[in-house]
Amino acid sequence: MLFHWMTTKYGNIWLDGEGFRQIVAKKLPKEYYCQEVSFVGDKSIMNIFITMPQLDAEDEKAKISEQLNSVFSNSGITLNIDWIYVAPQDNPKATPVWSFPLFWGGVAAAVTALINMGIKGILWSLFIGIIGYGVSWIAITEDGQKQFSALIDRFRK
């Protein structure tokens, strides 16, 4: 999303929110994540929403705030950082896959399918599923229809 910052004698200055989000994300430790960046142009305030894994990490928050302020202070942009605590079970990046009930449901389904259908039956099911996905992708999505049209045009030539 583009944010209007200011108007100069040469025209308007627009800032790319996704670009700023990527700049912020590069400055964050591995466990932290920049969810959103918004900009209030007439006040030169950038709102940054950062998710964090620990509830009590005041020293880490201060360090990150100082680092981000040093990046944006020369441009005259003031930062407003909102810290959002994400519980470990709600953070898929920090939670191992085997701690999700969906994983164990999938394992149980796979074992049952192996016992009842055998390897040959599972491979046929996967094959038919892939074909069904491909046909529906071509029929439903705009990208699929473009690819199909390009393929038909190529055969016509």
N, C-alpha and C positions, 0 to 999 in steps of 0.2 A: 504494500500500500504506500502511496506517495503522500507525504505531508508537506503542506505549504509552510515555509519558514518565514520568508520576508520578500519584500519587493524592493528592488534597487532601480537605479536609473537605467539599467541594462535589461531589466525584466524580473520575473519571479524566480525565486530559488526554491526548488522542491527537494525534499529528502526522501530517500528510499528506506522505508521501515524495515524491510527484510534485510537490507544491507547492514543497517545498524544492529539488527538482531544477531546477525552473523559476527559482527565485530565484537559484540558483548559476549557471545557464546565462546569465541576463541580465548577470551580472557578468564573464563570461569574454570574452576577445577572440574575434574571428571564427573563427580557425583552431582554437580549442580547443572541446571538447565534453564536457559532463557526462553520463557514461554511466549512473551509478547513484548513489543516495544511500541509505544505510542508517543506522539509528539504534539505539544501545544505550541504552535508557531509564534503566536503573538506574544507569548511570555518566554519563549526559548527554553521550555522545560521538556525534558524527555522522561517519560514514565517507563520504567523497566520492571517487568515481573519475572522474578527468578524463583524457581523451585529449589528447595534445599532438603537434604536427607536428615539432618539433625535438628532437633528442636532448639537446643541451647548451643549455638555456635557464634556467639557474639564476636569473638576475636576474628573468626574467619569472615564474618559479614563485614566487619570494619576493614579488614585487609582488602576484600573484593571492592567495597565501596571506594576506598582510597585509590585503588588501581584504576577503576572505571572513571572516577573523577579526573584523574591525571590525563586520561586519554581524551576526554571531551572538554576539559576546562579551557583550553586554548581557543576553541571555536566559539566560546561564549554560551555554550549549552549547559544548563543546570540539570542535574540528575535527581530524579525522585525514584528510589529503588523500593519496590514492594517485595517482601520476602514471603514466600509461600512454603509452608512445611508440608512435605509429602511423606506419609507413613511408609515404612519399608514394604508392606504388603501391597500398597497402591502404586509403587514404582516398579514397572516391569523391567527397567534396566538394572535395578539392584536386586530383584527377586529371582532366584533360580527357577527354572521352568518346572521342576518337579514339585514345587510347593503349590502349584495351581491345581485345583480339582479337575479342570478341563483336561490337563495333561494325563492324569490317571484315568479319566474316562476314556480318552483316546487309546491309551495302552490296553485297557480292558477290551475295548471294541476291536483293536487290532489282534489281540490274542484269540478272541472269540471268532473273528473272521478267519484266522489262520486255521483254527481247529475245524470249523465247519466247511470252509470253502477250499482250503489247501492253497498252495502257492499258485497253481494254475488259475484258480478262481479269483484270487486277489489280483493277479496281473491282468486278467480280462476286465475286472471291475475298474482298475486304474486306467486301462486303455480306453474303455468306453467313457469314463469320467473325463478324461483329457479331450476326447473327441467332442463330447457334449459341451465342455467349456469353450473349445475353439469355435464351434458352430454358433453358440450363443454370443460369444464375443464379436464375431463377424456380424451377426444379425442385429445386435442391440447397440453396440457402441459406435460412435462416429469414427473413431480411429480404425475399427475393424472394417467398416464400410468403405473407408478410403483405401485401405490396403487391398480389399477385395476388388474394388474398381480398378486400382492400378494393376493388379494381377490380370484381370480380364482384358484391360487395354494392351498389356504386354503380349498376351496370347493372340489378340487380334492382329497385331503387327507381324 
